C-alpha cells in the first residue's frame, strides 16, 4: 500500500510541476502585445517591439547574433495596435548610435514607405552595444520632412522637436562569439539532461534484468515502454525547436507549440515513472494487475488522443490554411515537420500495440488468479 501511495505522490508532484511550467508560459506570453511582425521567425535576441506614436513597431536583426565587419539586415514591421498592416504612405528615417561614444555612426534619410515592412543594411565595424532610432512622420497638418534629408544628431535620442515626428529606440548588441556560445550552451544543457536521464534508465533497466528470474512475464515490454517515452520526448524537442519560426505569423502558434512540447515531455516523464514502478504493481495478483492497467490505460489514452490531435492538425494545416493564419494559405512542408510527424506516427503505433498487449496481459492475470 505504501508503494502505491508513493507512486501517486510522484505522479501528483510531477503533474503539479508541469502545471506550474505551463501556467508560467501562458502568463509570460500573455504579456506580449497582440501584434505580429512579418519576420522569418520570432527573434530571441536583438529584436523586439516598441510603441511609437500611433503605431507598434517590430524590429529584428539578421543574423540574429549580429557579428562585426559583416553585412547585417535591419528589419522593421510597422503596424497599428490592432495588428493591422500599415498600407498608407508614411515617412521614416533610421539612425544608428553607438552606446559607448554616443556618436551617430549612420543615418538613413527620410524615405517614403508605401508599406509598413522594410529592410535596411549596415555593417557594424566594432563589437558593442548600439541604439537603432526609428522616426515616423504621417501627419497631414504639419510640414513634412524633406525626402532624402536627415535630422541632426541628438543627445536625447527620442527628442522630436526638429521634425514633429514620433521616435523610438531599439537596443542591439554586436558580438562575434556570443551566438556560438549561447547555442552551444543550450545544446550541451539539453544533451546533459538526456545523458543523465539515459544513465538513470539504463541502471534501472540493468537492475530489473538481474531480477528477471523472479519477475513475472508481464514485465517483458520495458524496451518498448522506454522507446515510447523517448519518442514522446523527441517529438517535444522538435516542437520546442520550431516554435519561434511560427511566432512571426501568429503568437498563438508559438503558444500552442510550446504547450504541445511541454505536454509531450510531461507524458514521457510520467510514462517513465509508471514504467519504473510497474514491477512493483503488475504482479500476478488480480487486484494489483487491474490497478496497474487502469493507470497505464489513462496515460496511454492521453498520449494516443493528444498525439492523434497533433497529427490531424498538421495534416489539416498542410492541406488547408490553418486557423488564424494571416496568409490564408497552407503551411509549407519542411524537414522539421516531417521528422516530428514520423516520431508521432511511430508513437501512435507503439501506444496502440502496447495497449492491446496490456489488455491481453490483464485477461491472462485475471484467468490465472481465478
Secondary structure, 3 states (H helix, E strand, C coil): CHHHHHHHHHHHHHHHHHHHHHHHHHHHHHCCCCCCCCCCCCCCCCEEEEEECCEEEEEEEECCCCCCCCEEEEEEEEECCCCCECCCCEEEEEEEEECCCCCEEEEEEEEEECCCEEEEEEECCCCEEEEEEEEEECCCCCCCCCCCCCCCCCCCCCCCCCCCCEEEEEEEEECCCHHHHHHHHHHHHHHHHHHHHHHHHHHHHHHHHHCHHHCCHHHCCHHHHHHHHHHHHHHHHHHHHHHHHHHCCCHHHHHHHHHHHHHHHHHHHHHHHHHHHHHHHCCCCHHHHHHHHHHHHHHHHHHHHHHHHHHHHHHHHHHCCCCCCCCCCCCCCCHHHHHHHHHHHHHHHHHHHHHHHHHHHHHHHHHHHC
